[in-house]
Amino acid sequence: MEYCGALMLIWIPNVLTADEARHVRDVVARGTFVDGQLTAGVMGRDIKKNLELQRSDNKPTEIDRIVMNRLLDNSTFQDFAMPKQVVPPIFSKYEVGMEYGTHVDSPMIGQTSLVRSDLSLTLFLSDPTSYDGGELSVQTGFGEQEIKLAAGDAVVYPSTSLHRVKPVTRGERIVALSWVQSFVQDEGIRDILYDLTYASRRLSESVPMDASPALPEIRDKLYRAYANLMRRYTDV
C-alpha cells in the first residue's frame, strides 16, 4: 500500500488475486462492447475514446459481485474511502489508439440512483506488460502522477482531480471503474481520519499493548480523536 497523504491518492495492492483478476478479465473480454462516449458527460464526449462492456439490465453479474465483495472486504479501502455508497463497476477497454483526454469526473454518477462522486477508483485487470501506454495520469500539486498497476491492484483518488488515460500504443488495457460517496465529504478531514486509523493499526500490530503502561492510553487517545472527528464530519 502506498499513500500520498497530501494528495489523497492511494494504491491498494491485491484487491483481486491473480486468478480472480484473470477470470474477471476473461469474462469481460468475451463480452459485447459499446462506444464509451455513450456514458460520457457533456464535457467528455469529444475526448473519450474507449469501449465499455454492454449490460443487458441493471442486475449484478458474477464479476460485479467479485469486484464489489473484494472492495468492501478490503480494510485499506474501507479505512481510506469510508464508503457510504459505491457505484457498481463499469468495465472499460482501451485498444490501440484509444485514450481519454484530460477531464474531471461528473459530480453525480448513476442511472437508477445518483451517487455523489467523492472518490474515483480504477481497478487494473490487464497485465501491465501486455500493453504499452494507457497510464492513468492524475494531476496533483507535484505535477502529473502516472499510474499503471499490476492486475488486481487498484488506485483511489479524488474525483475532483483532473486526470486522463494516455493513448494505448500496443495491446489492450482492461480496467474496472467505480466511484465512491464517502461518509466524510471533506477531503482534508478524510485525510486526517485515515492517518489516525493507519497510526492506530500500525501501533496495535507492531507493539504489544503490555509493552508499556502508556500504550493503552495512547491507543485510546488516537481512537477518541478519530471517533470525535467522525461525529463532527460524518454525512449520514
C-alpha positions as CSV (number, residue, x, y, z in Angstrom):
1,M,0.0,0.0,0.0
2,E,1.4,3.4,-1.0
3,Y,-0.2,6.6,0.3
4,C,0.4,10.2,-0.7
5,G,-1.4,11.9,2.2
6,A,-1.5,15.5,0.9
7,L,-2.9,14.3,-2.3
8,M,-5.5,11.8,-1.1
9,L,-4.3,9.2,-3.6
10,I,-3.7,5.6,-2.6
11,W,-2.5,2.4,-4.2
12,I,-4.2,-0.7,-2.9
13,P,-2.5,-3.9,-4.0
14,N,-4.2,-7.3,-4.4
15,V,-7.8,-6.2,-4.3
16,L,-8.2,-9.2,-6.5
17,T,-6.0,-12.2,-6.5
18,A,-4.1,-13.0,-9.8
19,D,-6.7,-15.8,-10.5
20,E,-9.6,-13.5,-9.8
21,A,-8.2,-10.7,-12.0
22,R,-7.6,-13.2,-14.8
23,H,-11.2,-14.6,-14.5
24,V,-12.8,-11.2,-14.5
25,R,-10.7,-10.1,-17.4
26,D,-11.5,-13.2,-19.4
27,V,-15.3,-12.7,-18.8
28,V,-15.0,-9.1,-19.8
29,A,-13.0,-9.9,-22.9
30,R,-15.7,-12.3,-24.2
31,G,-18.5,-9.6,-23.7
32,T,-20.0,-7.2,-26.1
33,F,-18.7,-3.6,-26.0
34,V,-20.3,-0.3,-26.9
35,D,-18.8,3.1,-27.5
36,G,-17.7,4.7,-24.2
37,Q,-19.0,8.1,-25.4
38,L,-22.5,6.8,-24.6
39,T,-21.8,7.2,-20.9
40,A,-19.6,10.4,-21.2
41,G,-20.8,13.6,-19.7
42,V,-21.2,16.7,-21.9
43,M,-17.6,17.8,-21.3
44,G,-16.1,14.3,-22.1
45,R,-17.8,13.3,-25.3
46,D,-15.1,14.8,-27.6
47,I,-12.2,13.4,-25.7
48,K,-13.4,9.9,-24.6
49,K,-12.2,7.2,-26.9
50,N,-12.7,3.8,-25.3
51,L,-15.1,0.8,-25.2
52,E,-17.4,-0.3,-22.3
53,L,-18.9,-3.6,-21.5
54,Q,-22.6,-3.7,-22.6
55,R,-25.1,-4.6,-19.9
56,S,-28.5,-6.2,-20.7
57,D,-30.0,-5.0,-17.5
58,N,-29.2,-3.4,-14.1
59,K,-28.9,-6.8,-12.2
60,P,-25.5,-7.5,-10.7
61,T,-23.4,-10.1,-12.6
62,E,-20.9,-12.6,-11.2
63,I,-18.0,-10.3,-12.0
64,D,-19.8,-7.3,-10.4
65,R,-20.1,-9.3,-7.2
66,I,-16.5,-10.4,-7.2
67,V,-15.2,-6.8,-7.6
68,M,-17.7,-5.3,-5.1
69,N,-17.2,-8.0,-2.5
70,R,-13.4,-7.8,-2.6
71,L,-13.5,-4.0,-2.4
72,L,-15.9,-3.9,0.5
73,D,-13.8,-6.6,2.3
74,N,-10.6,-4.6,1.9
75,S,-9.6,-2.9,5.1
76,T,-7.4,-0.3,3.3
77,F,-10.3,0.7,1.0
78,Q,-12.7,0.9,4.0
79,D,-10.3,3.0,6.1
80,F,-9.3,5.4,3.2
81,A,-12.7,5.8,1.4
82,M,-15.1,5.4,4.3
83,P,-17.7,4.4,1.7
84,K,-21.3,5.3,2.1
85,Q,-22.2,4.2,-1.4
86,V,-20.2,2.5,-4.1
87,V,-21.2,2.6,-7.8
88,P,-21.3,-0.8,-9.4
89,P,-18.3,-1.3,-11.6
90,I,-18.0,-0.2,-15.3
91,F,-15.7,-2.4,-17.2
92,S,-13.7,-0.4,-19.8
93,K,-11.4,-1.5,-22.6
94,Y,-8.8,0.6,-24.5
95,E,-7.5,-0.8,-27.8
96,V,-4.5,0.7,-29.7
97,G,-5.0,4.4,-30.4
98,M,-7.7,4.8,-27.7
99,E,-7.4,7.3,-24.9
100,Y,-9.4,9.6,-22.6
101,G,-8.3,13.2,-22.6
102,T,-8.0,15.4,-19.5
103,H,-11.2,15.7,-17.6
104,V,-12.8,15.7,-14.2
105,D,-15.5,13.1,-13.3
106,S,-19.1,14.1,-13.1
107,P,-20.1,15.2,-9.6
108,M,-23.2,12.9,-9.6
109,I,-22.9,9.4,-11.1
110,G,-25.5,6.7,-11.5
111,Q,-28.5,5.6,-13.6
112,T,-31.2,4.2,-11.2
113,S,-30.0,6.4,-8.3
114,L,-27.4,9.2,-8.1
115,V,-24.3,9.0,-6.0
116,R,-22.1,12.0,-5.2
117,S,-18.6,11.2,-6.6
118,D,-16.1,12.0,-3.8
119,L,-13.6,9.4,-4.9
120,S,-12.8,7.7,-8.2
121,L,-11.4,4.1,-8.4
122,T,-9.5,2.3,-11.1
123,L,-9.0,-1.5,-10.7
124,F,-6.5,-2.8,-13.2
125,L,-7.3,-6.1,-14.8
126,S,-4.7,-6.4,-17.6
127,D,-1.1,-7.5,-17.0
128,P,0.9,-4.2,-17.4
129,T,3.4,-6.0,-19.6
130,S,0.7,-6.9,-22.1
131,Y,0.1,-3.3,-23.3
132,D,2.1,-0.1,-23.8
133,G,0.8,3.3,-22.9
134,G,-2.6,3.5,-21.2
135,E,-1.2,5.1,-18.0
136,L,-3.8,6.8,-15.7
137,S,-2.3,10.3,-15.2
138,V,-3.7,12.3,-12.3
139,Q,-2.8,16.0,-11.9
140,T,-1.5,16.8,-8.4
141,G,0.3,19.7,-6.7
142,F,3.5,17.9,-7.6
143,G,2.7,17.5,-11.3
144,E,1.1,14.6,-13.1
145,Q,1.3,11.2,-11.4
146,E,1.3,8.3,-13.9
147,I,-0.2,5.1,-12.6
148,K,0.0,1.7,-14.2
149,L,-0.5,-1.1,-11.8
150,A,-0.4,-4.9,-11.7
151,A,-3.6,-6.9,-12.5
152,G,-5.7,-6.9,-9.3
153,D,-4.3,-3.7,-7.9
154,A,-6.4,-0.5,-7.5
155,V,-5.8,3.2,-7.2
156,V,-8.3,5.5,-5.4
157,Y,-8.1,9.3,-5.9
158,P,-10.3,12.4,-5.5
159,S,-13.0,12.7,-8.1
160,T,-12.2,16.5,-8.1
161,S,-8.8,15.8,-9.7
162,L,-8.1,16.4,-13.4
163,H,-6.9,13.2,-14.9
164,R,-6.6,11.4,-18.2
165,V,-5.8,8.0,-19.7
166,K,-2.8,8.2,-22.1
167,P,-3.1,6.6,-25.5
168,V,-2.6,2.8,-25.7
169,T,0.1,2.1,-28.3
170,R,0.2,-1.8,-28.0
171,G,-2.1,-4.4,-26.7
172,E,-5.3,-3.9,-24.8
173,R,-6.0,-2.2,-21.5
174,I,-8.9,-3.5,-19.5
175,V,-10.0,-2.0,-16.1
176,A,-12.9,-1.8,-13.8
177,L,-14.1,1.7,-12.7
178,S,-16.1,2.8,-9.8
179,W,-17.0,5.9,-7.7
180,V,-17.5,6.3,-4.0
181,Q,-19.7,8.6,-2.0
182,S,-17.9,8.8,1.3
183,F,-19.4,9.2,4.8
184,V,-16.9,12.2,5.0
185,Q,-17.1,14.6,2.1
186,D,-14.3,16.9,3.2
187,E,-11.0,15.6,1.6
188,G,-8.8,17.2,4.3
189,I,-10.8,15.7,7.2
190,R,-10.9,12.3,5.4
191,D,-7.1,12.5,5.1
192,I,-6.7,13.2,8.8
193,L,-9.1,10.3,9.7
194,Y,-7.1,7.9,7.5
195,D,-3.8,8.9,9.2
196,L,-5.4,8.3,12.6
197,T,-6.7,4.9,11.5
198,Y,-3.3,4.0,9.9
199,A,-1.4,5.0,13.0
200,S,-3.7,3.1,15.3
201,R,-3.4,-0.1,13.2
202,R,0.3,0.1,13.0
203,L,0.6,0.7,16.7
204,S,-1.6,-2.3,17.5
205,E,0.1,-4.6,15.0
206,S,3.7,-3.7,15.9
207,V,3.8,-3.1,19.6
208,P,2.1,-5.3,22.3
209,M,-0.1,-3.1,24.5
210,D,1.5,-4.5,27.6
211,A,5.0,-3.4,26.5
212,S,4.5,0.0,28.2
213,P,1.8,1.3,30.6
214,A,1.4,4.4,28.3
215,L,0.5,2.4,25.2
216,P,-3.2,1.7,26.0
217,E,-3.7,5.4,26.8
218,I,-2.1,6.4,23.5
219,R,-4.3,4.0,21.6
220,D,-7.4,5.3,23.4
221,K,-6.5,8.9,22.6
222,L,-6.0,8.1,18.9
223,Y,-9.4,6.4,18.8
224,R,-11.0,9.2,20.7
225,A,-9.7,11.8,18.2
226,Y,-10.9,9.6,15.3
227,A,-14.3,9.0,16.8
228,N,-14.9,12.6,17.6
229,L,-13.9,13.8,14.2
230,M,-16.3,11.2,12.7
231,R,-19.1,12.6,14.9
232,R,-18.4,16.1,13.7
233,Y,-18.0,15.5,10.0
234,T,-19.9,12.3,9.1
235,D,-22.6,12.7,6.4
236,V,-25.3,10.1,7.4
